[in-house]
Structure formats: structure tokens, C-alpha cells
Amino acid sequence: MSIPEFSLRLQHGITGGFAPPTPEAIITVTGIPTQNLINITSAVRPKGTPSLQDAVPKSISAADAHTAALVNELKDILKTIPTESPPGSEDIYGMDTSIAFGSEDLMWQNGGPQGCGHGESSVKPTEEDKVKFRRAVDIVKELQAKDA
């Protein structure tokens, strides 16, 4: 099983009010099938501090069957769950977390580029959709936790 070429950005800390949200963590994941690599960069803001720490990059093997299965599961999940409408109106999954995923055949993003304000989305996820989104977030965190 191989991975597709893709780029992903997970941000924890997307809800804001008048001011834009302050991210607590940003994880970027890039799949490079030609090199059999997944590049992962994560930056975290420790509690009580005003900004994210410097990003920490690493690469993991995409040749690992479990890793490839996780990436493909993530992509399959995102294909089936909705995003808010209009973009950035509401944190419809209630996790204060956004995922932006792009590949040749899928562009998916929740949470809008400036986070979520105090609007209301015309699209509401089902409980099953919320479970799937939680799983998608868990997959990104599992990839992040893999040893380089």
C-alpha cells in the first residue's frame, strides 16, 4: 500500500471572537511518495505563553504499512464528512481544531483560514461525522508521535 502525494495542516485553537484565535498547536504533514517519506513539523504553544515555540521537523518512512494505512484512512474519512458553510462560520465539530488537507483528488478544509467566529453554519455534522472527525485528528496525532 502506498501513500498519495498530499499536504495537511492541523491547527488546535481555531475559535476566536473579535480577535483571531491564538493557536495552541500547528502540525503540518506532507506526503512525498517519490521519496517514500512523510515530513512532519509541529509547533506547540505551552500554556501561559503568548506564541508557538519553534517548529520541530522530522521525517518518517511512508513505506511502513501501518503508516500508509493511517494516511489512506485519514483521506477516506475526510472524503465522507462535511465542512461548515460558510467557511469559518462555526466550529461544527466542537473540538477547537481544524484540518486542511490537499491532494490530487481531494481538497478538504474546516475552520476557515482565520479560524471560526461567532456565526452559525448551515451544515451540521451527524454524531457519526463527529466520531469520524475525532478519528481523523487522532490519526494526525498518531503520525506525529511516530519515531523518525
DSSP file (Angstrom, degrees, kcal/mol; ACC not computed):
  #  RESIDUE AA STRUCTURE BP1 BP2  ACC     N-H-->O    O-->H-N    N-H-->O    O-->H-N    TCO  KAPPA ALPHA  PHI   PSI    X-CA   Y-CA   Z-CA
    1    1 A M              0   0    0      0, 0.0     2,-0.2     0, 0.0    67,-0.1   0.000 360.0 360.0 360.0 131.6    0.0    0.0    0.0
    2    2 A S        -     0   0    0     66,-0.1    61,-0.1    67,-0.0    70,-0.0  -0.703 360.0-116.5-113.6 167.7    1.4    3.4   -0.9
    3    3 A I        -     0   0    0     -2,-0.2     2,-0.2    59,-0.1    33,-0.1  -0.696  24.6-121.6 -99.1 154.3    0.6    6.9    0.1
    4    4 A P        -     0   0    0      0, 0.0     2,-0.5     0, 0.0    -1,-0.0  -0.495  37.0 -95.6 -82.2 162.9   -0.7    9.7   -2.1
    5    5 A E        +     0   0    0     -2,-0.2    99,-0.6    27,-0.1     2,-0.3  -0.707  67.9 150.2 -74.2 128.0    1.1   12.9   -2.5
    6    6 A F  E     -AB  31 103A   0     25,-1.1    25,-2.3    -2,-0.5     2,-0.4  -0.976  40.9-145.4-155.9 165.2   -0.6   15.2    0.0
    7    7 A S  E     -AB  30 102A   0     95,-2.2    95,-2.7    -2,-0.3     2,-0.3  -0.997  20.8-178.7-136.7 138.5   -0.3   18.2    2.3
    8    8 A L  E     -AB  29 101A   0     21,-2.5    21,-2.4    -2,-0.4     2,-0.4  -0.987  12.0-169.2-139.5 145.1   -2.1   18.5    5.6
    9    9 A R  E     -AB  28 100A   0     91,-2.3    91,-2.3    -2,-0.3     2,-0.5  -0.968   4.7-170.6-136.2 121.1   -2.3   21.2    8.3
   10   10 A L  E     -AB  27  99A   0     17,-3.0    17,-2.8    -2,-0.4     2,-0.4  -0.937   6.1-172.9-108.2 131.9   -3.9   20.6   11.7
   11   11 A Q  E     -AB  26  98A   0     87,-2.3    87,-2.5    -2,-0.5     2,-0.6  -0.989  11.6-159.9-126.4 125.6   -4.4   23.6   14.0
   12   12 A H  E    S+AB  25  97A   0     13,-2.6    12,-3.7    -2,-0.4    13,-1.6  -0.921  76.7  48.7-101.1 123.4   -5.7   23.3   17.6
   13   13 A G        +     0   0    0     83,-3.6    -1,-0.2    -2,-0.6    84,-0.2   0.698  59.7 142.3 109.6  72.7   -7.0   26.7   18.6
   14   14 A I        +     0   0    0     82,-0.3   102,-3.7    -3,-0.1     2,-0.4   0.517  39.8  94.0-119.1 -10.7   -9.4   27.9   15.9
   15   15 A T  B     +f  116   0B   0    100,-0.2     7,-0.3    81,-0.1     2,-0.3  -0.723  47.2 155.0 -91.9 134.1  -12.2   29.6   17.8
   16   16 A G        -     0   0    0    100,-2.4     2,-0.0    -2,-0.4    -2,-0.0  -0.815  28.8-151.1-139.9 179.3  -12.0   33.3   18.4
   17   17 A G  S    S-     0   0    0      2,-1.0   101,-0.1    -2,-0.3    -1,-0.1   0.205  78.6 -20.0-119.3-115.5  -14.2   36.2   19.0
   18   18 A F  S    S+     0   0    0     99,-0.1    -2,-0.0     2,-0.1    99,-0.0   0.902 133.6  52.3 -65.8 -41.9  -13.4   39.7   17.9
   19   19 A A  S    S-     0   0    0      1,-0.1    -2,-1.0    98,-0.0     3,-0.1  -0.628 102.3 -95.3 -93.3 154.3   -9.7   38.9   17.7
   20   20 A P        -     0   0    0      0, 0.0    -3,-0.1     0, 0.0    95,-0.1  -0.251  52.8 -90.7 -61.7 157.3   -8.3   36.0   15.7
   21   21 A P        -     0   0    0      0, 0.0    -5,-0.2     0, 0.0    -7,-0.0  -0.285  29.7-127.2 -68.5 155.9   -7.7   32.7   17.6
   22   22 A T        -     0   0    0     -7,-0.3    -7,-0.1    -3,-0.1    29,-0.1  -0.922  29.7-128.5-102.9 111.7   -4.4   32.0   19.2
   23   23 A P        -     0   0    0      0, 0.0   -10,-0.3     0, 0.0     3,-0.1  -0.295  18.9-167.3 -62.8 140.5   -3.2   28.6   18.1
   24   24 A E  S    S+     0   0    0    -12,-3.7    21,-3.2     1,-0.4     2,-0.3   0.705  76.5   1.1 -93.6 -27.8   -2.2   26.1   20.7
   25   25 A A  E     -AC  12  44A   0    -13,-1.6   -13,-2.6    19,-0.2     2,-0.4  -0.969  55.9-165.1-159.3 144.2   -0.6   23.7   18.2
   26   26 A I  E     -AC  11  43A   0     17,-2.5    17,-2.4    -2,-0.3     2,-0.5  -0.989  10.6-175.8-132.5 124.9    0.1   23.5   14.5
   27   27 A I  E     -AC  10  42A   0    -17,-2.8   -17,-3.0    -2,-0.4     2,-0.4  -0.982   4.0-167.5-120.4 126.7    1.1   20.3   12.8
   28   28 A T  E     -AC   9  41A   0     13,-3.0    13,-2.5    -2,-0.5     2,-0.4  -0.943   3.6-173.2-114.1 139.2    1.9   20.1    9.1
   29   29 A V  E     -AC   8  40A   0    -21,-2.4   -21,-2.5    -2,-0.4     2,-0.5  -0.998   1.4-173.5-133.0 127.9    2.3   16.7    7.4
   30   30 A T  E     -AC   7  39A   0      9,-2.7     9,-2.6    -2,-0.4     2,-0.5  -0.984  12.6-149.5-127.2 124.1    3.5   16.3    3.8
   31   31 A G  E     -AC   6  38A   0    -25,-2.3   -25,-1.1    -2,-0.5     7,-0.2  -0.813  12.6-177.2 -94.6 126.9    3.5   13.0    2.0
   32   32 A I  E >>> + C   0  37A   0      5,-3.0     5,-1.9    -2,-0.5     3,-1.4  -0.797   3.0 178.6-122.7  85.6    6.2   12.6   -0.6
   33   33 A P  G >45S+     0   0    0      0, 0.0     3,-0.6     0, 0.0    -1,-0.1   0.806  77.0  63.3 -62.9 -29.3    5.6    9.2   -2.3
   34   34 A T  G 345S+     0   0    0      1,-0.2    -2,-0.0     2,-0.1   -29,-0.0   0.778 114.8  33.7 -65.8 -24.3    8.5    9.5   -4.7
   35   35 A Q  G <45S-     0   0    0     -3,-1.4    -1,-0.2     2,-0.2    27,-0.1   0.380 107.2-124.7-107.2   1.1   10.9    9.6   -1.7
   36   36 A N  T <<5S+     0   0    0     -3,-0.6    26,-2.6    -4,-0.6    27,-0.7   0.874  70.2 126.6  55.5  39.5    8.8    7.2    0.4
   37   37 A L  E   < -CD  32  61A   0     -5,-1.9    -5,-3.0    24,-0.3     2,-0.4  -0.908  52.3-157.0-128.1 153.0    8.7    9.9    3.1
   38   38 A I  E     -CD  31  60A   0     22,-2.4    22,-2.6    -2,-0.3     2,-0.4  -0.987  18.6-153.0-124.0 119.4    6.3   11.8    5.3
   39   39 A N  E     -CD  30  59A   0     -9,-2.6    -9,-2.7    -2,-0.4     2,-0.4  -0.796  13.9-171.9 -93.0 132.7    7.6   15.1    6.6
   40   40 A I  E     -CD  29  58A   0     18,-3.2    18,-2.1    -2,-0.4     2,-0.4  -0.989   8.7-178.6-129.3 130.2    6.0   16.3    9.8
   41   41 A T  E     -CD  28  57A   0    -13,-2.5   -13,-3.0    -2,-0.4     2,-0.4  -0.996   6.8-174.9-126.9 132.5    6.6   19.6   11.5
   42   42 A S  E     -CD  27  56A   0     14,-1.6    14,-2.5    -2,-0.4     2,-0.4  -0.989   9.7-175.5-132.4 139.3    4.9   20.5   14.8
   43   43 A A  E     -C   26   0A   0    -17,-2.4   -17,-2.5    -2,-0.4     2,-0.4  -1.000  11.0-169.5-130.3 131.2    4.9   23.7   16.8
   44   44 A V  E     -C   25   0A   0     -2,-0.4     9,-2.7    10,-0.3   -19,-0.2  -0.925  17.9-142.6-124.2 144.4    3.2   23.9   20.2
   45   45 A R        -     0   0    0    -21,-3.2     7,-0.2    -2,-0.4     3,-0.1  -0.920  26.0-134.8-104.8 109.9    2.4   26.9   22.4
   46   46 A P    >   -     0   0    0      0, 0.0     3,-2.0     0, 0.0     5,-0.1  -0.308  37.9 -86.0 -61.4 146.4    2.9   26.0   26.1
   47   47 A K  T 3  S+     0   0    0      1,-0.3   -23,-0.0     3,-0.0     0, 0.0  -0.232 114.9  21.1 -53.9 137.2    0.1   27.0   28.4
   48   48 A G  T 3  S+     0   0    0      1,-0.3    -1,-0.3    -3,-0.1    -3,-0.0   0.471  99.5 111.1  84.0   2.2    0.6   30.6   29.6
   49   49 A T    <   -     0   0    0     -3,-2.0    -1,-0.3     1,-0.1    -4,-0.0  -0.802  66.2-134.4-109.8 154.4    2.8   31.7   26.8
   50   50 A P  S    S+     0   0    0      0, 0.0     2,-0.3     0, 0.0    -1,-0.1   0.679  77.3  25.0 -82.7 -16.9    1.9   34.1   24.0
   51   51 A S  S    S-     0   0    0     -5,-0.1     2,-0.1    -7,-0.1    -7,-0.1  -0.924  83.6 -84.9-146.2 167.6    3.2   32.3   21.0
   52   52 A L        -     0   0    0     -2,-0.3    -7,-0.3    -7,-0.2     3,-0.1  -0.376  44.5-117.5 -68.2 147.7    4.1   29.0   19.4
   53   53 A Q        -     0   0    0     -9,-2.7    -1,-0.1     1,-0.2     3,-0.1  -0.341  52.0 -69.3 -74.1 167.7    7.6   27.5   20.0
   54   54 A D        -     0   0    0      1,-0.1   -10,-0.3   -11,-0.1    -1,-0.2  -0.303  63.0 -98.7 -58.2 142.6    9.8   27.0   17.0
   55   55 A A        -     0   0    0    -12,-0.1   -12,-0.2    -3,-0.1    -1,-0.1  -0.345  30.0-145.6 -65.7 142.7    8.6   24.2   14.7
   56   56 A V  E     -D   42   0A   0    -14,-2.5   -14,-1.6    -3,-0.1     2,-0.2  -0.944  17.0-158.6-113.6 111.8   10.3   20.8   15.1
   57   57 A P  E     +D   41   0A   0      0, 0.0     2,-0.3     0, 0.0   -16,-0.2  -0.588  18.8 158.7 -91.4 152.3   10.7   18.9   11.8
   58   58 A K  E     -D   40   0A   0    -18,-2.1   -18,-3.2    -2,-0.2     2,-0.4  -0.967  26.9-136.3-157.2 164.5   11.1   15.2   11.3
   59   59 A S  E     -D   39   0A   0     -2,-0.3     2,-0.3   -20,-0.2   -20,-0.2  -0.978  15.3-169.2-125.7 141.0   10.6   12.6    8.6
   60   60 A I  E     -D   38   0A   0    -22,-2.6   -22,-2.4    -2,-0.4     2,-0.3  -0.895  33.8 -94.8-124.1 159.4    9.1    9.2    8.9
   61   61 A S  E     -D   37   0A   0     -2,-0.3     3,-0.4   -24,-0.2   -24,-0.3  -0.537  21.1-164.4 -75.5 132.2    9.0    6.3    6.4
   62   62 A A  S    S+     0   0    0    -26,-2.6   -25,-0.2    -2,-0.3    -1,-0.1   0.472  83.2  77.7 -88.2  -4.4    6.0    6.1    4.2
   63   63 A A        +     0   0    0    -27,-0.7     2,-0.2     4,-0.1    -1,-0.2   0.716  67.5 103.9 -76.9 -20.8    7.0    2.5    3.3
   64   64 A D  S  > S-     0   0    0     -3,-0.4     4,-2.4     1,-0.1     5,-0.2  -0.460  71.7-141.4 -63.4 126.0    5.7    1.3    6.7
   65   65 A A  H  > S+     0   0    0     -2,-0.2     4,-2.3     1,-0.2     5,-0.2   0.870  99.9  51.7 -60.6 -39.4    2.3   -0.5    6.0
   66   66 A H  H  > S+     0   0    0      2,-0.2     4,-2.1     1,-0.2    -1,-0.2   0.909 110.3  48.7 -65.1 -42.0    0.8    0.9    9.2
   67   67 A T  H  > S+     0   0    0      2,-0.2     4,-2.2     1,-0.2    -2,-0.2   0.934 112.4  47.8 -62.4 -47.4    1.7    4.5    8.3
   68   68 A A  H  X S+     0   0    0     -4,-2.4     4,-2.4     1,-0.2    -2,-0.2   0.891 110.6  52.5 -61.4 -39.9    0.4    4.1    4.8
   69   69 A A  H  X S+     0   0    0     -4,-2.3     4,-2.4    -5,-0.2    -1,-0.2   0.897 108.2  51.1 -64.0 -39.6   -2.9    2.6    6.2
   70   70 A L  H  X S+     0   0    0     -4,-2.1     4,-2.6     2,-0.2    -2,-0.2   0.931 110.6  48.2 -62.4 -46.0   -3.3    5.6    8.5
   71   71 A V  H  X S+     0   0    0     -4,-2.2     4,-2.3     1,-0.2    -2,-0.2   0.923 114.0  46.2 -61.7 -44.8   -2.8    8.1    5.7
   72   72 A N  H  X S+     0   0    0     -4,-2.4     4,-2.3     2,-0.2    -1,-0.2   0.869 111.7  51.4 -68.3 -35.7   -5.3    6.4    3.5
   73   73 A E  H  X S+     0   0    0     -4,-2.4     4,-2.4     2,-0.2    -2,-0.2   0.921 109.6  51.2 -63.6 -43.8   -7.8    6.0    6.4
   74   74 A L  H  X S+     0   0    0     -4,-2.6     4,-2.4     1,-0.2    -2,-0.2   0.939 111.2  46.8 -58.2 -48.7   -7.5    9.7    7.0
   75   75 A K  H  X S+     0   0    0     -4,-2.3     4,-1.7     1,-0.2    -1,-0.2   0.909 111.4  51.4 -61.7 -42.7   -8.1   10.6    3.4
   76   76 A D  H  X S+     0   0    0     -4,-2.3     4,-0.6     1,-0.2    -1,-0.2   0.887 110.1  50.1 -62.7 -39.1  -11.1    8.2    3.2
   77   77 A I  H >X S+     0   0    0     -4,-2.4     3,-1.8     1,-0.2     4,-0.7   0.952 108.7  50.8 -62.8 -49.7  -12.6    9.8    6.4
   78   78 A L  H >< S+     0   0    0     -4,-2.4     3,-0.5     1,-0.3    -1,-0.2   0.820 102.3  61.5 -62.5 -30.5  -12.3   13.4    5.1
   79   79 A K  H 3< S+     0   0    0     -4,-1.7    -1,-0.3     1,-0.2    -2,-0.2   0.752 109.5  42.9 -63.0 -22.7  -14.0   12.4    1.8
   80   80 A T  H << S+     0   0    0     -3,-1.8    -1,-0.2    -4,-0.6    -2,-0.2   0.527  99.0  76.5-107.1  -6.7  -17.1   11.5    3.8
   81   81 A I  S << S-     0   0    0     -4,-0.7     2,-0.1    -3,-0.5    49,-0.0  -0.809  72.9-119.0-113.0 151.0  -17.6   14.3    6.3
   82   82 A P        -     0   0    0      0, 0.0     2,-0.3     0, 0.0    -2,-0.1  -0.291  13.6-142.2 -82.4 164.6  -18.9   17.8    5.8
   83   83 A T        -     0   0    0      1,-0.1    27,-0.1    27,-0.1    40,-0.0  -0.826  35.9 -89.4-115.1 162.3  -17.3   21.2    6.4
   84   84 A E        -     0   0    0     -2,-0.3    28,-0.1     6,-0.2    40,-0.1  -0.290  43.9-113.6 -70.3 155.7  -19.1   24.2    7.7
   85   85 A S  S    S+     0   0    0     38,-0.2    37,-3.2     1,-0.2    38,-0.4  -0.971 101.0  29.9-140.1 123.4  -20.9   26.6    5.4
   86   86 A P  S >  S-     0   0    0      0, 0.0     3,-1.9     0, 0.0     4,-0.3   0.565 110.7-106.2 -72.5 158.7  -20.0   29.4    5.1
   87   87 A P  T 3  S+     0   0    0      0, 0.0    -2,-0.1     0, 0.0    23,-0.1  -0.240 101.6  13.8 -54.9 135.1  -16.3   28.5    5.7
   88   88 A G  T 3  S+     0   0    0      2,-0.2    29,-2.0    24,-0.1    31,-0.3   0.489  92.3 115.4  81.1   3.4  -15.1   29.7    9.1
   89   89 A S  S <  S-     0   0    0     -3,-1.9    30,-1.4     1,-0.2     2,-0.3   0.881  81.1  -1.3 -74.2 -36.7  -18.6   30.4   10.5
   90   90 A E        -     0   0    0     -4,-0.3     2,-1.6    28,-0.1    21,-0.3  -0.998  62.8-116.6-156.7 145.6  -18.7   27.8   13.2
   91   91 A D    >   +     0   0    0     -2,-0.3     3,-1.3    26,-0.2     5,-0.1  -0.662  40.0 179.0 -82.0  83.5  -16.6   25.0   14.8
   92   92 A I  T 3  S+     0   0    0     -2,-1.6    -1,-0.2     1,-0.3    38,-0.1   0.700  74.9  50.8 -68.6 -19.3  -19.1   22.4   13.8
   93   93 A Y  T 3  S-     0   0    0      4,-0.2    -1,-0.3    -3,-0.1    -2,-0.1   0.560  98.7-137.0 -94.4  -8.5  -17.1   19.5   15.3
   94   94 A G  S <  S+     0   0    0     -3,-1.3    -2,-0.1     1,-0.1    -3,-0.0   0.738  73.5 109.0  65.5  25.0  -16.7   21.2   18.7
   95   95 A M  S    S-     0   0    0      2,-0.2   -82,-0.1   -81,-0.0    -1,-0.1   0.355  82.6-124.8-112.3   3.8  -13.0   20.3   19.1
   96   96 A D  S    S+     0   0    0      1,-0.2   -83,-3.6    -5,-0.1     2,-0.4   0.865  76.6 117.0  54.1  36.7  -11.4   23.8   18.5
   97   97 A T  E     -B   12   0A   0    -85,-0.2     2,-0.3   -84,-0.2    -2,-0.2  -0.996  47.4-165.1-140.3 137.5   -9.4   22.0   15.8
   98   98 A S  E     -B   11   0A   0    -87,-2.5   -87,-2.3    -2,-0.4     2,-0.4  -0.913   3.1-160.9-121.5 153.0   -9.2   22.4   12.0
   99   99 A I  E     -B   10   0A   0     -2,-0.3    11,-1.6   -89,-0.2     2,-0.5  -1.000   2.1-169.7-128.7 132.0   -7.7   20.2    9.3
  100  100 A A  E     +BE   9 109A   0    -91,-2.3   -91,-2.3    -2,-0.4     2,-0.4  -0.991  14.9 179.3-118.2 122.1   -6.8   21.4    5.9
  101  101 A F  E     +BE   8 108A   0      7,-3.3     7,-2.8    -2,-0.5     2,-0.4  -0.981   5.6 180.0-127.9 132.6   -6.0   18.5    3.5
  102  102 A G  E     +BE   7 107A   0    -95,-2.7   -95,-2.2    -2,-0.4     2,-0.3  -0.993  12.9 145.4-136.4 131.8   -5.0   18.7   -0.1
  103  103 A S  E >   -BE   6 106A   0      3,-2.5     3,-0.6    -2,-0.4   -97,-0.2  -0.862  63.6 -81.7-145.2-179.2   -4.1   16.0   -2.6
  104  104 A E  T 3  S+     0   0    0    -99,-0.6     3,-0.1    -2,-0.3   -98,-0.1   0.853 128.8  24.4 -56.9 -36.2   -4.6   15.5   -6.3
  105  105 A D  T 3  S+     0   0    0      1,-0.2     2,-0.3    -3,-0.0    -1,-0.2   0.323 120.4  52.5-116.6   8.8   -8.2   14.3   -5.9
  106  106 A L  E <   +E  103   0A   0     -3,-0.6    -3,-2.5     2,-0.0     2,-0.5  -0.944  43.6 177.2-150.2 126.0   -9.3   15.9   -2.6
  107  107 A M  E     +E  102   0A   0     -2,-0.3     2,-0.4    -5,-0.2    -5,-0.2  -0.991  22.8 164.7-121.5 119.6   -9.3   19.4   -1.2
  108  108 A W  E     +E  101   0A   0     -7,-2.8    -7,-3.3    -2,-0.5     2,-0.3  -0.999   5.1 161.8-140.3 131.7  -10.9   19.5    2.3
  109  109 A Q  E     -E  100   0A   0     -2,-0.4     2,-0.3    -9,-0.2    -9,-0.2  -0.958  11.4-175.6-152.4 133.4  -10.8   22.2    5.0
  110  110 A N        +     0   0    0    -11,-1.6   -11,-0.2    -2,-0.3     5,-0.1  -0.854  67.7  38.4-115.4 160.7  -12.8   23.0    8.0
  111  111 A G  S    S-     0   0    0    -21,-0.3     4,-0.5    -2,-0.3    -1,-0.1   0.465  98.6-108.7  85.0   0.6  -12.4   26.0   10.3
  112  112 A G    >   -     0   0    0      1,-0.2     3,-1.5     2,-0.1    -2,-0.1   0.442  36.0 -84.1  57.1 154.4  -11.6   28.7    7.7
  113  113 A P  T 3  S+     0   0    0      0, 0.0    -1,-0.2     0, 0.0     3,-0.1   0.767 130.7  43.2 -66.5 -25.5   -8.2   30.2    7.3
  114  114 A Q  T 3  S-     0   0    0      1,-0.4    -2,-0.1   -94,-0.0     2,-0.1   0.162 117.8-110.5-103.8  18.1   -8.8   32.8   10.0
  115  115 A G    <   -     0   0    0     -3,-1.5    -1,-0.4    -4,-0.5     2,-0.4  -0.418  51.2 -47.7  85.8-165.9  -10.4   30.3   12.4
  116  116 A C  B     -f   15   0B   0   -102,-3.7  -100,-2.4    -2,-0.1   -27,-0.2  -0.897  51.0-168.6-112.6 136.4  -14.0   30.3   13.4
  117  117 A G        -     0   0    0    -29,-2.0   -26,-0.2    -2,-0.4   -99,-0.1   0.086  47.3 -71.3 -98.1-148.2  -16.0   33.3   14.5
  118  118 A H  S    S+     0   0    0   -101,-0.1   -28,-0.1   -28,-0.1   -29,-0.1  -0.108  89.7 113.8-105.4  35.2  -19.4   33.6   16.1
  119  119 A G        -     0   0    0    -30,-1.4     2,-0.4   -31,-0.3   -31,-0.0  -0.256  63.3-117.1 -91.3-175.2  -21.5   32.7   13.1
  120  120 A E        -     0   0    0    -30,-0.1     2,-0.3    -2,-0.1   -30,-0.1  -0.994  20.4-131.7-128.5 134.3  -23.7   29.7   12.5
  121  121 A S        -     0   0    0     -2,-0.4   -37,-0.1     2,-0.1   -30,-0.0  -0.579   3.5-147.3 -82.5 142.2  -23.1   27.0    9.9
  122  122 A S  S    S+     0   0    0    -37,-3.2     2,-0.5    -2,-0.3    -1,-0.1   0.588  87.6  71.1 -79.6 -10.6  -25.9   25.9    7.6
  123  123 A V        -     0   0    0    -38,-0.4   -38,-0.2   -37,-0.1    -2,-0.1  -0.918  65.5-172.9-108.8 130.5  -24.3   22.5    7.6
  124  124 A K        -     0   0    0     -2,-0.5     2,-0.1   -40,-0.1   -31,-0.1  -0.985  18.9-130.9-123.2 131.4  -24.4   20.4   10.8
  125  125 A P        -     0   0    0      0, 0.0     2,-0.1     0, 0.0   -44,-0.0  -0.436  20.8-121.1 -76.6 153.9  -22.5   17.1   11.2
  126  126 A T     >  -     0   0    0     -2,-0.1     4,-2.0     1,-0.1     5,-0.1  -0.366  32.4-102.3 -79.2 170.1  -24.1   14.0   12.5
  127  127 A E  H  > S+     0   0    0      1,-0.2     4,-2.1     2,-0.2     5,-0.2   0.886 126.8  54.3 -60.8 -37.6  -22.8   12.2   15.6
  128  128 A E  H  > S+     0   0    0      1,-0.2     4,-2.3     2,-0.2    -1,-0.2   0.897 106.1  51.7 -62.6 -40.6  -21.1    9.7   13.3
  129  129 A D  H  > S+     0   0    0      1,-0.2     4,-2.6     2,-0.2    -1,-0.2   0.902 108.4  51.6 -61.6 -40.7  -19.4   12.6   11.4
  130  130 A K  H  X S+     0   0    0     -4,-2.0     4,-2.4     2,-0.2    -2,-0.2   0.891 109.0  50.1 -64.3 -39.9  -18.1   13.9   14.7
  131  131 A V  H  X S+     0   0    0     -4,-2.1     4,-2.1     2,-0.2    -1,-0.2   0.914 111.2  49.5 -63.2 -42.7  -16.7   10.5   15.6
  132  132 A K  H  X S+     0   0    0     -4,-2.3     4,-2.3     2,-0.2    -2,-0.2   0.908 110.0  50.3 -63.3 -42.4  -15.0   10.3   12.2
  133  133 A F  H  X S+     0   0    0     -4,-2.6     4,-2.4     2,-0.2    -2,-0.2   0.920 108.8  51.9 -63.5 -42.4  -13.5   13.8   12.7
  134  134 A R  H  X S+     0   0    0     -4,-2.4     4,-2.4     1,-0.2    -1,-0.2   0.905 110.0  50.0 -58.2 -40.6  -12.2   12.8   16.1
  135  135 A R  H  X S+     0   0    0     -4,-2.1     4,-2.4     2,-0.2    -1,-0.2   0.896 107.7  53.4 -64.7 -39.8  -10.6    9.8   14.5
  136  136 A A  H  X S+     0   0    0     -4,-2.3     4,-1.9     2,-0.2    -2,-0.2   0.924 110.3  47.2 -60.5 -44.6   -9.0   12.0   11.8
  137  137 A V  H  X S+     0   0    0     -4,-2.4     4,-2.2     1,-0.2    -2,-0.2   0.915 111.0  52.0 -62.5 -42.9   -7.5   14.2   14.4
  138  138 A D  H  X S+     0   0    0     -4,-2.4     4,-2.4     1,-0.2    -2,-0.2   0.876 106.3  54.4 -61.8 -37.8   -6.2   11.1   16.3
  139  139 A I  H  X S+     0   0    0     -4,-2.4     4,-2.6     2,-0.2    -1,-0.2   0.928 107.8  49.1 -62.4 -44.9   -4.6    9.8   13.1
  140  140 A V  H  X S+     0   0    0     -4,-1.9     4,-2.4     1,-0.2    -2,-0.2   0.923 112.9  47.7 -60.6 -43.4   -2.7   13.1   12.6
  141  141 A K  H  X S+     0   0    0     -4,-2.2     4,-1.8     2,-0.2    -1,-0.2   0.861 110.2  52.5 -66.4 -34.8   -1.5   12.9   16.2
  142  142 A E  H  X S+     0   0    0     -4,-2.4     4,-0.8     2,-0.2    -2,-0.2   0.906 110.1  47.8 -66.5 -41.5   -0.5    9.2   15.8
  143  143 A L  H >< S+     0   0    0     -4,-2.6     3,-0.9     1,-0.2    -2,-0.2   0.917 110.8  52.4 -62.6 -42.5    1.5   10.1   12.7
  144  144 A Q  H 3< S+     0   0    0     -4,-2.4    -1,-0.2     1,-0.2    -2,-0.2   0.857 107.6  52.3 -60.9 -35.7    3.1   13.0   14.7
  145  145 A A  H 3< S+     0   0    0     -4,-1.8    -1,-0.2    -5,-0.1    -2,-0.2   0.623  84.3 111.0 -79.4 -13.2    4.1   10.6   17.5
  146  146 A K  S << S-     0   0    0     -3,-0.9     2,-0.1    -4,-0.8    -3,-0.0  -0.309  77.0-106.5 -63.4 145.0    5.8    8.1   15.3
  147  147 A D              0   0    0      1,-0.1    -1,-0.1   -89,-0.0    -2,-0.1  -0.457 360.0 360.0 -71.9 142.7    9.6    7.8   15.7
  148  148 A A              0   0    0     -2,-0.1    -1,-0.1   -88,-0.1   -89,-0.1   0.478 360.0 360.0 -70.1 360.0   11.7    9.4   12.9
